[in-house]
């Protein structure tokens, strides 16, 4: 083939398509009832952990925010998880985690039950320090990370905290991180969080108000740079007991790609039959006689980021996703050029 013919072919072919950047969030059920138990289980045969690892390995996200992950001071559980993922063909050379508010002793009666020292008296609900924290796994370098988890609830402009909220109570029930990931030399901000479930309280709706304000926090902390807001927001836009106003306000800044699955659409019965939202968008599978299936896990890219696709890992019928966790992995592919 002559040079002129080769040049013509290259022009017709156009620029090579960029590899999509897959960003995901997943509460993989990697939490246990006591400190050190997750590390123990990661070091032995465990069907639930095997299933969670397989879900992650099959989805192959480039960047993954894990919620519901037990934190330990030396990061031993996270290291053990990375080893199991590597053995499954999903290597993540970069990771980040930090002590969450979950299980952090406050010394206060935060749940207003007249007693001190219970899990509801910690800065975030938890039976031990670090229970159901967060972690980031990435194929790309992470850093710097701005940790906003120490922000006090009272310091959020326009907060809706109950009047009797102690001034020392933090806003984050788990954490708020702005983690910069360097992808092909360009920064992507991960606005990572896991909010309080808007249930398990009384008529004052303390948890529902906190859930609302945890998401509202980001409206005053959006970076002037490409970002993805992701995590377990714990609020469904249509169904459930949450206050979806903060989510609705955030949609002015992000693209809701409406990730879907076949499995979510195939779960009729019980309270699910009374839900008004599209069941294919649901991301959690709670019992149908209680909360039912809801959409509570999100990956929301900034409006300026072009999106190639999205989905929820929830195949129809029983399977590995059901064995792994009540929650499902949510992913979005970004055209990162």
Number of C-alpha atoms within 10 A of each C-alpha: 5 6 8 8 9 11 11 10 11 11 9 9 9 8 8 7 8 10 11 16 18 21 24 30 26 30 26 25 21 24 21 17 13 14 17 15 14 24 22 13 17 20 13 9 10 11 13 19 22 17 19 25 24 20 20 22 17 13 18 17 24 20 23 26 29 26 27 22 24 30 28 21 11 9 17 15 23 23 14 17 18 20 16 19 19 15 12 15 15 21 18 20 12 16 21 17 20 19 22 27 27 28 25 22 21 18 13 19 17 24 19 13 10 8 12 17 14 18 19 22 24 27 25 30 24 24 22 18 24 27 29 29 29 29 22 21 23 21 18 17 19 22 16 12 16 12 16 16 19 16 17 15 22 18 11 16 11 10 17 15 21 13 8 10 15 17 10 16 20 23 29 28 28 29 26 27 19 24 21 20 23 17 17 10 9 12 17 19 25 27 25 26 27 29 27 27 21 20 15 10 12 9 5 12 18 20 22 25 19 25 27 26 25 24 24 20 21 18 13 9 11 17 14 7 11 17 24 24 23 24 28 25 23 26 28 21 17 15 20 21 15 20 21 19 14 19 16 11 13 17 14 12 16 18 19 17 18 17 19 21 21 17 22 26 17 13 19 15 12 14 15 21 12 11 17 10 15 15 22 22 24 27 29 23 20 14 14 15 10 10 17 22 28 27 26 22 28 27 31 24 27 21 16 12 15 14 19 14 15 21 21 28 24 27 16 14 13 10 11 18 24 19 16 22 20 16 27 28 27 28 29 27 22 19 16 17 12
